């Protein structure tokens, strides 16, 4: 939970600058930011409290617009406040917000445990798994499979430009899992030796999911070779295309190249959409679901119209 003497604005800035952590971890940081906000709240009326909450929620969503769990965290809390603000005092609303933020943090960790337990059933002795970029859900699945004494190998890409794959490979290797670390461009050579592809997601919508750029090419390759492609995700990453923010995030070009070249424009895209039709199954805390079921799951979520207006 949040450290003392740390403001929620500081944590929001940290979230915005975090280009290495997965959506699960960053969403828990967002929950901590809301807890910090509640601790510093001085609003005297429910109306002013609600407006302040919207501002904080907008700032959090804008900090990482591609990560659906942050939107769903903020939306769930805003909806709860909207439903209770006429009968609660500002202090009561604040206590409720703090409790819901803490509950989100706790449930996120539990969801990862459940995803790991479900996902490890895919892994069999002697298999080889290809993973791309860093995903806490994928890491948890592999860790759980190792704890169950399964014998398997993993192909890990470096995940340029921030090389989060290297750290992932090191962590998995320390567990005693045989790892092959390769450059991203070499995945087409190594996928032929793999029994499955396992990736995470920053968001999942009705027809597509968003993940690290390069995932689309990998899904096409898996489809061509008949290799099953799985996505591991918490349900907090489900978000309708109607209110999902644009995924056209461009990070610092200096992560790619720090020099200067005449007439050369350097871009550093982080995310891209991948059609769900390439996924065999999606691994969620409830079990395995078909991509065709995502739409019905998303429809269960009540969305705050005021929040949507605020983040437009």
C-alpha positions in Angstrom: 0.0 0.0 0.0 1.1 3.6 -0.4 4.1 4.9 1.6 3.8 7.8 4.0 4.7 11.3 2.9 3.9 10.5 -0.7 1.3 12.4 -2.6 -1.1 10.9 -5.1 0.2 13.4 -7.7 3.7 11.9 -7.3 2.3 8.4 -7.9 0.3 9.5 -11.0 3.6 10.9 -12.4 5.3 7.6 -11.7 2.5 5.7 -13.4 2.8 7.9 -16.5 6.5 7.3 -16.7 6.4 3.5 -16.2 7.2 1.8 -19.5 8.3 -1.5 -18.0 5.5 -2.7 -15.7 2.5 -4.7 -16.8 -1.1 -3.4 -16.7 -1.8 -5.4 -13.5 0.9 -3.8 -11.5 0.3 -0.4 -12.8 -3.4 -0.7 -12.0 -2.6 -1.5 -8.4 -0.4 1.6 -8.3 -3.5 3.5 -9.5 -5.5 2.0 -6.7 -2.8 3.2 -4.3 -3.0 6.7 -5.8 -6.8 6.7 -5.1 -6.1 5.6 -1.5 -3.6 8.5 -1.1 -6.2 10.9 -2.6 -8.7 9.7 0.0 -6.3 10.3 2.8 -5.7 13.9 1.7 -9.3 14.7 0.9 -10.6 18.0 2.4 -13.9 18.4 0.4 -16.8 19.5 2.6 -19.6 18.6 0.2 -20.4 15.6 -1.8 -20.5 17.6 -5.0 -17.0 19.0 -4.5 -15.8 15.5 -3.5 -17.3 14.0 -6.7 -15.7 16.6 -8.9 -12.3 16.1 -7.2 -12.6 12.4 -7.7 -13.4 12.8 -11.4 -10.3 15.0 -11.8 -8.1 12.4 -10.2 -9.7 9.6 -12.2 -9.1 11.5 -15.5 -5.5 12.1 -14.6 -5.0 8.3 -13.8 -6.6 7.2 -17.1 -4.7 9.8 -19.1 -1.4 8.6 -17.5 -1.8 5.2 -19.1 -4.7 5.4 -21.6 -4.0 1.9 -23.1 -4.4 0.1 -19.8 -8.0 -0.9 -19.3 -7.7 -1.9 -15.6 -7.1 1.7 -14.7 -10.3 2.8 -16.5 -12.2 0.0 -14.9 -10.9 0.8 -11.4 -11.8 4.5 -11.8 -15.1 3.8 -13.4 -16.2 1.3 -10.7 -15.4 3.8 -7.9 -17.1 6.8 -9.8 -20.2 4.7 -10.4 -20.3 3.7 -6.7 -20.0 7.4 -5.7 -22.8 8.4 -8.1 -25.1 5.8 -6.7 -24.5 6.9 -3.1 -23.7 10.6 -3.1 -27.3 11.7 -2.3 -27.4 9.6 0.8 -23.8 9.9 2.1 -21.8 12.7 3.6 -18.4 13.5 1.9 -16.6 11.7 4.7 -18.7 8.6 4.1 -18.1 8.7 0.4 -14.4 9.1 1.0 -14.3 6.1 3.3 -16.2 4.1 0.7 -13.7 5.1 -2.0 -10.7 4.2 0.1 -12.2 0.8 0.9 -13.0 0.1 -2.8 -9.5 1.0 -3.9 -8.0 -1.4 -1.3 -10.5 -4.1 -2.4 -9.4 -3.6 -6.0 -5.8 -4.0 -5.0 -6.5 -7.2 -3.1 -8.8 -8.7 -5.8 -6.1 -8.0 -8.5 -3.6 -10.1 -6.6 -6.2 -12.9 -6.1 -7.1 -12.8 -9.8 -3.5 -13.4 -10.8 -3.4 -16.4 -8.5 -6.5 -17.8 -10.1 -5.3 -17.1 -13.7 -2.0 -18.9 -12.7 -3.9 -22.0 -11.5 -6.1 -22.2 -14.6 -3.3 -21.4 -17.1 -0.8 -23.9 -15.7 -3.1 -26.7 -16.8 -2.1 -25.9 -20.4 1.6 -26.8 -19.7 2.6 -30.4 -20.1 5.9 -32.1 -19.5 8.3 -31.6 -22.4 6.5 -28.6 -24.0 8.1 -25.4 -25.2 6.3 -22.1 -24.7 6.9 -18.8 -26.5 6.2 -15.6 -24.6 6.5 -12.0 -25.7 7.0 -8.9 -23.6 6.3 -8.9 -19.9 3.0 -10.0 -18.4 2.5 -10.7 -14.7 -0.3 -13.1 -15.6 2.0 -15.1 -17.9 4.8 -15.0 -15.3 2.4 -16.3 -12.7 1.3 -19.2 -14.9 4.9 -20.3 -15.6 5.8 -20.0 -11.9 2.8 -22.1 -10.9 3.7 -24.8 -13.4 7.2 -24.9 -12.1 5.9 -25.2 -8.5 3.9 -28.2 -9.7 7.2 -29.8 -10.9 6.3 -29.6 -14.5 9.3 -29.8 -17.0 9.1 -27.3 -19.8 11.2 -24.8 -21.8 10.5 -21.2 -22.6 11.5 -19.0 -25.5 11.6 -15.3 -24.4 12.2 -12.3 -26.7 14.2 -9.3 -25.5 11.2 -7.0 -26.0 12.9 -3.9 -27.3 13.4 -1.0 -26.8 13.2 -1.4 -23.0 14.3 -5.0 -22.9 11.8 -6.1 -20.3 12.2 -9.6 -21.7 15.7 -9.8 -20.4 14.6 -9.3 -16.8 11.8 -11.8 -17.3 14.2 -14.4 -18.7 16.5 -13.8 -15.7 13.7 -14.3 -13.2 12.4 -17.4 -14.9 15.9 -18.8 -15.2 16.5 -18.4 -11.5 13.5 -20.7 -10.9 15.3 -23.4 -12.8 13.3 -23.1 -16.0 15.4 -23.6 -19.2 15.2 -20.3 -21.1 16.2 -19.3 -24.6 16.5 -15.5 -24.9 16.3 -14.2 -28.5 16.0 -10.9 -30.3 12.5 -10.0 -31.3 13.2 -10.4 -35.0 14.3 -14.0 -34.5 10.9 -15.2 -33.1 9.9 -16.5 -36.5 12.8 -19.0 -36.3 12.1 -20.2 -32.8 8.3 -20.4 -32.9 8.5 -23.5 -35.0 10.0 -25.3 -32.0 7.2 -24.2 -29.7 3.9 -25.9 -28.7 2.1 -22.7 -27.8 2.3 -18.9 -27.6 1.3 -17.3 -24.3 0.9 -13.5 -24.0 -0.8 -11.0 -21.7 -2.9 -8.0 -22.6 -3.3 -4.4 -21.6 -6.9 -4.4 -22.6 -9.4 -6.8 -24.3 -12.4 -5.5 -26.3 -15.2 -7.1 -28.3 -13.1 -7.9 -31.3 -9.5 -7.2 -30.4 -6.9 -7.0 -27.6 -4.1 -4.5 -27.0 -0.6 -5.6 -26.3 3.1 -4.7 -26.9 3.7 -3.9 -30.6 4.9 -7.0 -32.4 2.2 -9.2 -30.9 0.1 -8.9 -34.1 2.9 -10.3 -36.3 3.4 -13.1 -33.8 -0.3 -14.0 -33.8 -0.3 -14.2 -37.6 2.8 -16.4 -37.6 1.2 -18.7 -35.0 -2.0 -18.9 -37.1 0.0 -19.8 -40.2 1.9 -22.6 -38.4 -1.1 -23.9 -36.5 0.4 -23.1 -33.1 -2.2 -22.3 -30.4 -2.2 -18.7 -29.3 -3.4 -17.9 -25.7 -4.0 -14.7 -23.9 -3.9 -14.5 -20.1 -5.8 -11.7 -18.5 -7.7 -10.5 -15.4 -11.3 -9.5 -16.2 -10.5 -5.9 -15.2 -8.8 -5.7 -18.6 -12.2 -6.1 -20.4 -13.3 -2.8 -21.9 -15.7 -1.8 -24.7 -14.3 -0.4 -27.9 -16.8 2.4 -27.4 -14.9 3.9 -24.5 -11.4 2.5 -24.9 -8.9 5.2 -25.3 -6.7 5.3 -28.5 -3.8 2.9 -28.4 -1.6 5.2 -30.5 0.9 5.7 -27.7 4.3 6.9 -28.8 7.1 6.7 -26.3 10.4 8.6 -26.2 12.2 8.2 -29.6 15.5 8.2 -27.7 14.7 4.8 -26.4 15.2 3.6 -30.0 18.1 5.9 -31.0 19.6 8.8 -29.1 21.5 10.4 -32.0 20.3 12.6 -34.9 20.0 11.7 -38.5 19.1 14.1 -41.3 15.6 13.6 -42.7 15.0 10.6 -40.4 11.9 10.5 -38.2 12.2 8.1 -35.3 9.0 6.7 -33.8 8.6 4.4 -30.8 5.1 2.8 -30.7 4.4 0.7 -27.7 1.0 -0.9 -28.3 -1.1 -2.3 -31.1 -4.5 -4.0 -31.6 -4.6 -7.7 -32.3 -7.8 -9.4 -33.6 -9.2 -11.9 -31.0 -9.9 -14.3 -33.9 -6.3 -15.4 -33.7 -6.7 -16.5 -30.0 -7.6 -20.1 -29.3 -8.7 -19.2 -25.7 -8.5 -16.4 -23.2 -7.3 -17.4 -19.7 -9.2 -15.6 -17.0 -9.7 -16.3 -13.2 -13.0 -18.1 -14.0 -11.4 -20.5 -16.5 -10.9 -20.6 -20.3 -13.3 -18.6 -22.4 -13.8 -18.2 -26.1 -13.1 -14.8 -27.7 -16.8 -14.7 -28.8 -17.8 -14.5 -25.1 -16.0 -11.2 -24.5 -18.8 -9.0 -25.7 -21.3 -10.5 -23.3 -18.8 -10.1 -20.4 -18.2 -6.4 -21.3 -22.0 -5.7 -21.3 -22.2 -6.5 -17.6 -20.2 -3.4 -16.7 -22.1 -0.2 -15.8 -20.2 2.9 -17.1 -20.3 6.5 -15.8 -21.4 8.9 -18.5 -19.8 11.7 -16.6 -16.5 9.9 -16.6 -16.7 9.3 -20.3 -17.3 12.9 -20.9 -14.4 13.9 -18.6 -11.8 11.8 -20.5 -12.9 12.7 -24.1 
